[in-house]
């Protein structure tokens, strides 16, 4: 699929640890005529709960 202005998409990299669970972030972007506009701003800092 070719991305075109007016489209939005989420970038959701994840890492899965077998038997432990998964961790990831999600940021959403909107494609304009002049480039990407970031709509969400998830922290990319590792937080251990």
CHARMM internal coordinates of N, CA and C (Angstrom, degrees):
IC EDIT
DIST 1 N 1 CA 1.4371
DIST 1 CA 1 C 1.5295
ANGL 1 N 1 CA 1 C 108.53
DIST 1 C 2 N 1.2898
ANGL 1 CA 1 C 2 N 116.53
DIHE 1 N 1 CA 1 C 2 N 136.92
DIST 2 N 2 CA 1.4543
ANGL 1 C 2 N 2 CA 122.05
DIHE 1 CA 1 C 2 N 2 CA 177.10
DIST 2 CA 2 C 1.5234
ANGL 2 N 2 CA 2 C 108.77
DIHE 1 C 2 N 2 CA 2 C -93.66
DIST 2 C 3 N 1.3186
ANGL 2 CA 2 C 3 N 116.24
DIHE 2 N 2 CA 2 C 3 N 128.09
DIST 3 N 3 CA 1.4675
ANGL 2 C 3 N 3 CA 120.37
DIHE 2 CA 2 C 3 N 3 CA 177.56
DIST 3 CA 3 C 1.5229
ANGL 3 N 3 CA 3 C 109.02
DIHE 2 C 3 N 3 CA 3 C -73.94
DIST 3 C 4 N 1.3419
ANGL 3 CA 3 C 4 N 116.27
DIHE 3 N 3 CA 3 C 4 N 137.47
DIST 4 N 4 CA 1.4587
ANGL 3 C 4 N 4 CA 122.27
DIHE 3 CA 3 C 4 N 4 CA -179.43
DIST 4 CA 4 C 1.5252
ANGL 4 N 4 CA 4 C 109.41
DIHE 3 C 4 N 4 CA 4 C -129.63
DIST 4 C 5 N 1.3364
ANGL 4 CA 4 C 5 N 117.60
DIHE 4 N 4 CA 4 C 5 N 153.09
DIST 5 N 5 CA 1.4653
ANGL 4 C 5 N 5 CA 119.72
DIHE 4 CA 4 C 5 N 5 CA 176.48
DIST 5 CA 5 C 1.5334
ANGL 5 N 5 CA 5 C 110.74
DIHE 4 C 5 N 5 CA 5 C -53.21
DIST 5 C 6 N 1.3260
ANGL 5 CA 5 C 6 N 115.55
DIHE 5 N 5 CA 5 C 6 N 139.01
DIST 6 N 6 CA 1.4597
ANGL 5 C 6 N 6 CA 121.74
DIHE 5 CA 5 C 6 N 6 CA -177.92
DIST 6 CA 6 C 1.5184
ANGL 6 N 6 CA 6 C 112.57
DIHE 5 C 6 N 6 CA 6 C 100.62
DIST 6 C 7 N 1.3327
ANGL 6 CA 6 C 7 N 117.51
DIHE 6 N 6 CA 6 C 7 N -11.41
DIST 7 N 7 CA 1.4650
ANGL 6 C 7 N 7 CA 121.09
DIHE 6 CA 6 C 7 N 7 CA 179.31
DIST 7 CA 7 C 1.5314
ANGL 7 N 7 CA 7 C 110.37
DIHE 6 C 7 N 7 CA 7 C -88.56
DIST 7 C 8 N 1.3155
ANGL 7 CA 7 C 8 N 115.83
DIHE 7 N 7 CA 7 C 8 N 148.70
DIST 8 N 8 CA 1.4622
ANGL 7 C 8 N 8 CA 122.48
DIHE 7 CA 7 C 8 N 8 CA 174.77
DIST 8 CA 8 C 1.5254
ANGL 8 N 8 CA 8 C 107.96
DIHE 7 C 8 N 8 CA 8 C -121.53
DIST 8 C 9 N 1.3315
ANGL 8 CA 8 C 9 N 115.47
DIHE 8 N 8 CA 8 C 9 N 150.53
DIST 9 N 9 CA 1.4580
ANGL 8 C 9 N 9 CA 119.17
DIHE 8 CA 8 C 9 N 9 CA 177.17
DIST 9 CA 9 C 1.5225
ANGL 9 N 9 CA 9 C 109.58
DIHE 8 C 9 N 9 CA 9 C -153.39
DIST 9 C 10 N 1.3296
ANGL 9 CA 9 C 10 N 115.08
DIHE 9 N 9 CA 9 C 10 N 157.97
DIST 10 N 10 CA 1.4607
ANGL 9 C 10 N 10 CA 121.89
DIHE 9 CA 9 C 10 N 10 CA 177.47
DIST 10 CA 10 C 1.5177
ANGL 10 N 10 CA 10 C 108.94
DIHE 9 C 10 N 10 CA 10 C -108.46
DIST 10 C 11 N 1.3116
ANGL 10 CA 10 C 11 N 115.99
DIHE 10 N 10 CA 10 C 11 N 135.66
DIST 11 N 11 CA 1.4610
ANGL 10 C 11 N 11 CA 122.92
DIHE 10 CA 10 C 11 N 11 CA 174.01
DIST 11 CA 11 C 1.5210
ANGL 11 N 11 CA 11 C 105.51
DIHE 10 C 11 N 11 CA 11 C -103.69
DIST 11 C 12 N 1.3490
ANGL 11 CA 11 C 12 N 117.22
DIHE 11 N 11 CA 11 C 12 N 115.53
DIST 12 N 12 CA 1.4593
ANGL 11 C 12 N 12 CA 122.00
DIHE 11 CA 11 C 12 N 12 CA -170.48
DIST 12 CA 12 C 1.5285
ANGL 12 N 12 CA 12 C 112.62
DIHE 11 C 12 N 12 CA 12 C -129.76
DIST 12 C 13 N 1.3258
ANGL 12 CA 12 C 13 N 118.40
DIHE 12 N 12 CA 12 C 13 N 68.38
DIST 13 N 13 CA 1.4707
ANGL 12 C 13 N 13 CA 117.94
DIHE 12 CA 12 C 13 N 13 CA 177.79
DIST 13 CA 13 C 1.5280
ANGL 13 N 13 CA 13 C 110.92
DIHE 12 C 13 N 13 CA 13 C -67.07
DIST 13 C 14 N 1.3305
ANGL 13 CA 13 C 14 N 116.40
DIHE 13 N 13 CA 13 C 14 N 136.51
DIST 14 N 14 CA 1.4686
ANGL 13 C 14 N 14 CA 122.44
DIHE 13 CA 13 C 14 N 14 CA -178.96
DIST 14 CA 14 C 1.5277
ANGL 14 N 14 CA 14 C 109.50
DIHE 13 C 14 N 14 CA 14 C -132.48
DIST 14 C 15 N 1.3205
ANGL 14 CA 14 C 15 N 115.64
DIHE 14 N 14 CA 14 C 15 N 152.22
DIST 15 N 15 CA 1.4628
ANGL 14 C 15 N 15 CA 122.36
DIHE 14 CA 14 C 15 N 15 CA 172.03
DIST 15 CA 15 C 1.5191
ANGL 15 N 15 CA 15 C 106.18
DIHE 14 C 15 N 15 CA 15 C -125.86
DIST 15 C 16 N 1.3306
ANGL 15 CA 15 C 16 N 117.09
DIHE 15 N 15 CA 15 C 16 N 130.69
DIST 16 N 16 CA 1.4665
ANGL 15 C 16 N 16 CA 122.16
DIHE 15 CA 15 C 16 N 16 CA -179.88
DIST 16 CA 16 C 1.5215
ANGL 16 N 16 CA 16 C 108.90
DIHE 15 C 16 N 16 CA 16 C -109.76
DIST 16 C 17 N 1.3267
ANGL 16 CA 16 C 17 N 116.03
DIHE 16 N 16 CA 16 C 17 N 128.42
DIST 17 N 17 CA 1.4578
ANGL 16 C 17 N 17 CA 122.51
DIHE 16 CA 16 C 17 N 17 CA 176.95
DIST 17 CA 17 C 1.5272
ANGL 17 N 17 CA 17 C 107.31
DIHE 16 C 17 N 17 CA 17 C -106.59
DIST 17 C 18 N 1.3211
ANGL 17 CA 17 C 18 N 116.19
DIHE 17 N 17 CA 17 C 18 N 110.70
DIST 18 N 18 CA 1.4690
ANGL 17 C 18 N 18 CA 121.44
DIHE 17 CA 17 C 18 N 18 CA -176.20
DIST 18 CA 18 C 1.5223
ANGL 18 N 18 CA 18 C 111.11
DIHE 17 C 18 N 18 CA 18 C -52.31
DIST 18 C 19 N 1.3187
ANGL 18 CA 18 C 19 N 116.34
DIHE 18 N 18 CA 18 C 19 N 127.93
DIST 19 N 19 CA 1.4520
ANGL 18 C 19 N 19 CA 121.82
DIHE 18 CA 18 C 19 N 19 CA 178.74
DIST 19 CA 19 C 1.5231
ANGL 19 N 19 CA 19 C 114.76
DIHE 18 C 19 N 19 CA 19 C 76.98
DIST 19 C 20 N 1.3305
ANGL 19 CA 19 C 20 N 117.67
DIHE 19 N 19 CA 19 C 20 N -4.55
DIST 20 N 20 CA 1.4657
ANGL 19 C 20 N 20 CA 121.45
DIHE 19 CA 19 C 20 N 20 CA -177.28
DIST 20 CA 20 C 1.5241
ANGL 20 N 20 CA 20 C 112.54
DIHE 19 C 20 N 20 CA 20 C -114.55
DIST 20 C 21 N 1.3311
ANGL 20 CA 20 C 21 N 116.55
DIHE 20 N 20 CA 20 C 21 N -44.68
DIST 21 N 21 CA 1.4621
ANGL 20 C 21 N 21 CA 120.34
DIHE 20 CA 20 C 21 N 21 CA -177.63
DIST 21 CA 21 C 1.5166
ANGL 21 N 21 CA 21 C 110.56
DIHE 20 C 21 N 21 CA 21 C 140.09
DIST 21 C 22 N 1.3212
ANGL 21 CA 21 C 22 N 115.17
DIHE 21 N 21 CA 21 C 22 N -164.21
DIST 22 N 22 CA 1.4646
ANGL 21 C 22 N 22 CA 120.79
DIHE 21 CA 21 C 22 N 22 CA -177.06
DIST 22 CA 22 C 1.5259
ANGL 22 N 22 CA 22 C 109.60
DIHE 21 C 22 N 22 CA 22 C -131.73
DIST 22 C 23 N 1.3046
ANGL 22 CA 22 C 23 N 114.80
DIHE 22 N 22 CA 22 C 23 N 156.29
DIST 23 N 23 CA 1.4584
ANGL 22 C 23 N 23 CA 121.59
DIHE 22 CA 22 C 23 N 23 CA 176.74
DIST 23 CA 23 C 1.5211
ANGL 23 N 23 CA 23 C 107.97
DIHE 22 C 23 N 23 CA 23 C -139.44
DIST 23 C 24 N 1.3154
ANGL 23 CA 23 C 24 N 116.57
DIHE 23 N 23 CA 23 C 24 N 145.60
DIST 24 N 24 CA 1.4553
ANGL 23 C 24 N 24 CA 118.96
DIHE 23 CA 23 C 24 N 24 CA 179.46
DIST 24 CA 24 C 1.5120
ANGL 24 N 24 CA 24 C 111.49
DIHE 23 C 24 N 24 CA 24 C -171.25
DIST 24 C 25 N 1.3108
ANGL 24 CA 24 C 25 N 114.75
DIHE 24 N 24 CA 24 C 25 N 175.42
DIST 25 N 25 CA 1.4550
ANGL 24 C 25 N 25 CA 121.75
DIHE 24 CA 24 C 25 N 25 CA 175.99
DIST 25 CA 25 C 1.5223
ANGL 25 N 25 CA 25 C 107.90
DIHE 24 C 25 N 25 CA 25 C -128.10
DIST 25 C 26 N 1.3067
ANGL 25 CA 25 C 26 N 116.35
DIHE 25 N 25 CA 25 C 26 N 164.88
DIST 26 N 26 CA 1.4617
ANGL 25 C 26 N 26 CA 120.23
DIHE 25 CA 25 C 26 N 26 CA 176.20
DIST 26 CA 26 C 1.5144
ANGL 26 N 26 CA 26 C 108.79
DIHE 25 C 26 N 26 CA 26 C -143.02
DIST 26 C 27 N 1.2999
ANGL 26 CA 26 C 27 N 116.32
DIHE 26 N 26 CA 26 C 27 N 127.03
DIST 27 N 27 CA 1.4537
ANGL 26 C 27 N 27 CA 122.69
DIHE 26 CA 26 C 27 N 27 CA 173.26
DIST 27 CA 27 C 1.5211
ANGL 27 N 27 CA 27 C 108.25
DIHE 26 C 27 N 27 CA 27 C -127.88
DIST 27 C 28 N 1.3330
ANGL 27 CA 27 C 28 N 116.38
DIHE 27 N 27 CA 27 C 28 N 138.32
DIST 28 N 28 CA 1.4548
ANGL 27 C 28 N 28 CA 122.02
DIHE 27 CA 27 C 28 N 28 CA -177.94
DIST 28 CA 28 C 1.5282
ANGL 28 N 28 CA 28 C 109.62
DIHE 27 C 28 N 28 CA 28 C -108.51
DIST 28 C 29 N 1.3276
ANGL 28 CA 28 C 29 N 115.45
DIHE 28 N 28 CA 28 C 29 N 138.52
DIST 29 N 29 CA 1.4629
ANGL 28 C 29 N 29 CA 122.18
DIHE 28 CA 28 C 29 N 29 CA -177.04
DIST 29 CA 29 C 1.5212
ANGL 29 N 29 CA 29 C 110.41
DIHE 28 C 29 N 29 CA 29 C -127.27
DIST 29 C 30 N 1.3254
ANGL 29 CA 29 C 30 N 115.43
DIHE 29 N 29 CA 29 C 30 N 153.89
DIST 30 N 30 CA 1.4589
ANGL 29 C 30 N 30 CA 123.65
DIHE 29 CA 29 C 30 N 30 CA 176.36
DIST 30 CA 30 C 1.5202
ANGL 30 N 30 CA 30 C 106.94
DIHE 29 C 30 N 30 CA 30 C -123.85
DIST 30 C 31 N 1.3170
ANGL 30 CA 30 C 31 N 117.10
DIHE 30 N 30 CA 30 C 31 N 129.98
DIST 31 N 31 CA 1.4624
ANGL 30 C 31 N 31 CA 121.32
DIHE 30 CA 30 C 31 N 31 CA -178.46
DIST 31 CA 31 C 1.5247
ANGL 31 N 31 CA 31 C 109.76
DIHE 30 C 31 N 31 CA 31 C -92.01
DIST 31 C 32 N 1.3301
ANGL 31 CA 31 C 32 N 116.68
DIHE 31 N 31 CA 31 C 32 N 118.72
DIST 32 N 32 CA 1.4609
ANGL 31 C 32 N 32 CA 122.45
DIHE 31 CA 31 C 32 N 32 CA 178.41
DIST 32 CA 32 C 1.5244
ANGL 32 N 32 CA 32 C 109.09
DIHE 31 C 32 N 32 CA 32 C -105.07
DIST 32 C 33 N 1.3006
ANGL 32 CA 32 C 33 N 116.93
DIHE 32 N 32 CA 32 C 33 N 175.85
DIST 33 N 33 CA 1.4701
ANGL 32 C 33 N 33 CA 121.65
DIHE 32 CA 32 C 33 N 33 CA 176.15
DIST 33 CA 33 C 1.5292
ANGL 33 N 33 CA 33 C 111.20
DIHE 32 C 33 N 33 CA 33 C -60.41
DIST 33 C 34 N 1.3515
ANGL 33 CA 33 C 34 N 116.33
DIHE 33 N 33 CA 33 C 34 N -29.97
DIST 34 N 34 CA 1.4654
ANGL 33 C 34 N 34 CA 120.13
DIHE 33 CA 33 C 34 N 34 CA -176.60
DIST 34 CA 34 C 1.5231
ANGL 34 N 34 CA 34 C 113.55
DIHE 33 C 34 N 34 CA 34 C -99.90
DIST 34 C 35 N 1.3308
ANGL 34 CA 34 C 35 N 118.63
DIHE 34 N 34 CA 34 C 35 N 3.00
DIST 35 N 35 CA 1.4626
ANGL 34 C 35 N 35 CA 121.08
DIHE 34 CA 34 C 35 N 35 CA 177.59
DIST 35 CA 35 C 1.5145
ANGL 35 N 35 CA 35 C 112.59
DIHE 34 C 35 N 35 CA 35 C 133.69
DIST 35 C 36 N 1.3448
ANGL 35 CA 35 C 36 N 115.49
DIHE 35 N 35 CA 35 C 36 N -162.49
DIST 36 N 36 CA 1.4618
ANGL 35 C 36 N 36 CA 120.92
DIHE 35 CA 35 C 36 N 36 CA -177.14
DIST 36 CA 36 C 1.5195
ANGL 36 N 36 CA 36 C 112.32
DIHE 35 C 36 N 36 CA 36 C -84.31
DIST 36 C 37 N 1.3301
ANGL 36 CA 36 C 37 N 115.23
DIHE 36 N 36 CA 36 C 37 N 142.79
DIST 37 N 37 CA 1.4542
ANGL 36 C 37 N 37 CA 122.20
DIHE 36 CA 36 C 37 N 37 CA 171.56
DIST 37 CA 37 C 1.5199
ANGL 37 N 37 CA 37 C 106.34
DIHE 36 C 37 N 37 CA 37 C -119.88
DIST 37 C 38 N 1.3262
ANGL 37 CA 37 C 38 N 117.09
DIHE 37 N 37 CA 37 C 38 N 121.10
DIST 38 N 38 CA 1.4623
ANGL 37 C 38 N 38 CA 120.83
DIHE 37 CA 37 C 38 N 38 CA 180.00
DIST 38 CA 38 C 1.5247
ANGL 38 N 38 CA 38 C 108.89
DIHE 37 C 38 N 38 CA 38 C -79.32
DIST 38 C 39 N 1.3405
ANGL 38 CA 38 C 39 N 117.26
DIHE 38 N 38 CA 38 C 39 N 127.60
DIST 39 N 39 CA 1.4573
ANGL 38 C 39 N 39 CA 122.11
DIHE 38 CA 38 C 39 N 39 CA -177.04
DIST 39 CA 39 C 1.5254
ANGL 39 N 39 CA 39 C 113.38
DIHE 38 C 39 N 39 CA 39 C -97.89
DIST 39 C 40 N 1.3344
ANGL 39 CA 39 C 40 N 117.38
DIHE 39 N 39 CA 39 C 40 N -28.47
DIST 40 N 40 CA 1.4639
ANGL 39 C 40 N 40 CA 121.25
DIHE 39 CA 39 C 40 N 40 CA 177.68
DIST 40 CA 40 C 1.5179
ANGL 40 N 40 CA 40 C 108.43
DIHE 39 C 40 N 40 CA 40 C -123.54
DIST 40 C 41 N 1.2966
ANGL 40 CA 40 C 41 N 115.36
DIHE 40 N 40 CA 40 C 41 N 156.86
DIST 41 N 41 CA 1.4651
ANGL 40 C 41 N 41 CA 120.05
DIHE 40 CA 40 C 41 N 41 CA -176.71
DIST 41 CA 41 C 1.5244
ANGL 41 N 41 CA 41 C 109.78
DIHE 40 C 41 N 41 CA 41 C -134.01
DIST 41 C 42 N 1.3338
ANGL 41 CA 41 C 42 N 116.18
DIHE 41 N 41 CA 41 C 42 N 73.20
DIST 42 N 42 CA 1.4616
ANGL 41 C 42 N 42 CA 121.31
DIHE 41 CA 41 C 42 N 42 CA 177.94
DIST 42 CA 42 C 1.5165
ANGL 42 N 42 CA 42 C 109.43
DIHE 41 C 42 N 42 CA 42 C -71.34
DIST 42 C 43 N 1.2999
ANGL 42 CA 42 C 43 N 115.64
DIHE 42 N 42 CA 42 C 43 N 140.32
DIST 43 N 43 CA 1.4620
ANGL 42 C 43 N 43 CA 120.04
DIHE 42 CA 42 C 43 N 43 CA 175.67
DIST 43 CA 43 C 1.5237
ANGL 43 N 43 CA 43 C 108.94
DIHE 42 C 43 N 43 CA 43 C -66.64
DIST 43 C 44 N 1.3097
ANGL 43 CA 43 C 44 N 116.80
DIHE 43 N 43 CA 43 C 44 N 138.48
DIST 44 N 44 CA 1.4642
ANGL 43 C 44 N 44 CA 120.94
DIHE 43 CA 43 C 44 N 44 CA 178.05
DIST 44 CA 44 C 1.5210
ANGL 44 N 44 CA 44 C 110.83
DIHE 43 C 44 N 44 CA 44 C -102.78
DIST 44 C 45 N 1.3491
ANGL 44 CA 44 C 45 N 116.19
DIHE 44 N 44 CA 44 C 45 N 11.06
DIST 45 N 45 CA 1.4431
ANGL 44 C 45 N 45 CA 121.91
DIHE 44 CA 44 C 45 N 45 CA 178.43
DIST 45 CA 45 C 1.5207
ANGL 45 N 45 CA 45 C 109.81
DIHE 44 C 45 N 45 CA 45 C -80.36
DIST 45 C 46 N 1.3188
ANGL 45 CA 45 C 46 N 117.52
DIHE 45 N 45 CA 45 C 46 N 136.76
DIST 46 N 46 CA 1.4593
ANGL 45 C 46 N 46 CA 122.37
DIHE 45 CA 45 C 46 N 46 CA 178.44
DIST 46 CA 46 C 1.5280
ANGL 46 N 46 CA 46 C 109.70
DIHE 45 C 46 N 46 CA 46 C -72.73
DIST 46 C 47 N 1.3339
ANGL 46 CA 46 C 47 N 115.88
DIHE 46 N 46 CA 46 C 47 N 126.23
DIST 47 N 47 CA 1.4599
ANGL 46 C 47 N 47 CA 122.29
DIHE 46 CA 46 C 47 N 47 CA 177.83
DIST 47 CA 47 C 1.5226
ANGL 47 N 47 CA 47 C 108.32
DIHE 46 C 47 N 47 CA 47 C -121.67
DIST 47 C 48 N 1.3065
ANGL 47 CA 47 C 48 N 116.83
DIHE 47 N 47 CA 47 C 48 N 124.24
DIST 48 N 48 CA 1.4651
ANGL 47 C 48 N 48 CA 121.22
DIHE 47 CA 47 C 48 N 48 CA 178.70
DIST 48 CA 48 C 1.5126
ANGL 48 N 48 CA 48 C 108.23
DIHE 47 C 48 N 48 CA 48 C -98.89
DIST 48 C 49 N 1.3343
ANGL 48 CA 48 C 49 N 115.73
DIHE 48 N 48 CA 48 C 49 N 123.00
DIST 49 N 49 CA 1.4679
ANGL 48 C 49 N 49 CA 120.83
DIHE 48 CA 48 C 49 N 49 CA -178.82
DIST 49 CA 49 C 1.5080
ANGL 49 N 49 CA 49 C 111.41
DIHE 48 C 49 N 49 CA 49 C -96.56
END
COOR INIT
IC SEED 1 N 1 CA 1 C
IC BUILD
